[in-house]
Amino acid sequence: MTQDIFRLADTTVVEPLVSRWAVWSDLISPVPASLHLVNYQLKLLESYLADPDVHVKASQNPKFYGGRFVDVPAARAAEVTELLEGMKDSQRESIKLAVAVIDFANHLDREAEGQSLEPFYAQLPDALRGYVELVYDYFNNPILRPIESLLYESPYYKKDQQCLSIFQQERDNSRPFFLNTPRLADDRHVDWNVSFADSAVDHLFDLDLHPQPLGQISELLNSHAPEDSQLRQFLTTAPVNPTARWTEPAIRLRYFGHACVLIECNGISILTDPWIGAQSATAGAEHFSYSDLPEKIDFALITHGHHDHFVLETLLRLRRRIECLVVPHTSSMFYADVSLKLLARKLGFKSVVDVEALDSIPFPDGEIIAVPFLGEHADLAHGKIGYVVRAGKKQILFAADSNCLDANLYRHLRRVLGPIKTVFLGMECVGAPLSWMYGTFLPSKPQRSHDQSRRTKGCNAAAALNLLEALESDCVYVYAMGKEPWLQYSMGLGLSEDSPQIREAISLLTQARARGFAEASRPFCKFETCLP
């Protein structure tokens, strides 16, 4: 008899967790992870335990989705207490690190006025000794600069807190918001306590392409394997239908949602800001998923480290299939400006290249060119980069959340690279205030006026049109900006057609069409086109 073999079901999600929280880049690198732990997670859980009913009620109000409210039923408050105490116990060193970073940064700010910083090394708390460099900027502002590579080799890097949670996606929007709600264990999830860098993780995700017998899958999960009946709900015997490599000279573009686009030409495949959604068990929006990717992805391009662009859930699943991961170079001058190159290598990626503006990566009859990325980071100098993909004579700009703060930048790019006819662009023109994304890293609370004026925003219609004119573009695609229902757990924007972001996008597309653009559209869910 032939033994049944199984692959991961199209509805199966494998969510990476650290200490029961959904992972994003700031939960990996030790300093930002410790600051987020102390200044957000612990405080949030304590707030919940002080009045669970308030949090539950607020979580049911769409206006507060994405706010600091834990979406856990009050009946499970005891489990939250256990989680909180466990985090305090298992991450004592990280708590000390966070306190030391903020306290000593404030100490430097008060005491260092331009004199030599050498005496301050003797004042460093034990938690920081050997892990930081003290420097000034050119205006004599002191900076506490972490030595990130050493921190990954320290007790502060908690790979024993890493876990993969396997479950079935019931509905497009069934997952609680990633930032405010820990993932408590239950019988609908199988939790596999494994380091993200472990090669066994690749064997699990190989099931997408190479089915295996049930016993072998159970053995892979070792002591965390559930009963066969529970395990089988995440698997299917349906055959793999691999997507053939696109070998035509025409450029094929497939939109997977948000800023994730697959570019294929002459057998080369390039994936921008990989974020792939599983299919839903109940009827959901039709969209491309893992089965719509080629077996090998030559290049995966990361524009920046925000949670909706450096998506570990997708990157781990594709790790063995990605030939080269391309990330922006970072200066590492600020402790939250993490090196995505170091981070990716620590997570098991073998080939990682970091790029600066105008760096080029060639491929047959084409190249990937890194280009500057202004705005969207609340005026903080954090690593980010856009990409121009040239195939033959055609050039496409993947601008992500760039804001056209100076159209001269794009005129210079046109002069250097020639006209860039096709542009993919996000238009989150409202953006969150400084403190929403970065508040946990700031040594002191910003003034409200500063907090509100410094936002993580991209182009509005006028700025986007300036960008397109400067590049001599005649084809524009505006990202859906989180309207895809299967991405709500991470985006939390809840945009409607009357939202400012959508109104500005519609205004841009209307003006572009009036000017005779060959294409001006807002891809949503499943979209595919070819550039001849």
Helices and strands as residue ranges (DSSP letters): E 5-8, E 12-18, E 21-22, G 25-27, H 30-36, I 37-41, H 42-50, H 52-59, G 62-64, G 74-76, H 77-90, H 92-111, H 118-121, E 132-136, E 142-146, H 148-152, G 159-161, E 162-168, E 190-192, H 199-205, G 206-208, E 212-213, H 214-220, G 222-224, H 228-231, G 232-234, E 235-236, E 251-257, E 260-265, E 268-272, G 290-292, E 297-301, H 312-318, G 319-321, E 322-328, H 340-346, E 352-355, E 360-363, E 366-371, E 386-391, E 394-398, H 407-417, E 422-425, H 434-438, G 439-441, H 448-453, H 461-471, E 475-478, G 485-487, H 488-491, H 500-514, E 519-521, E 527-531
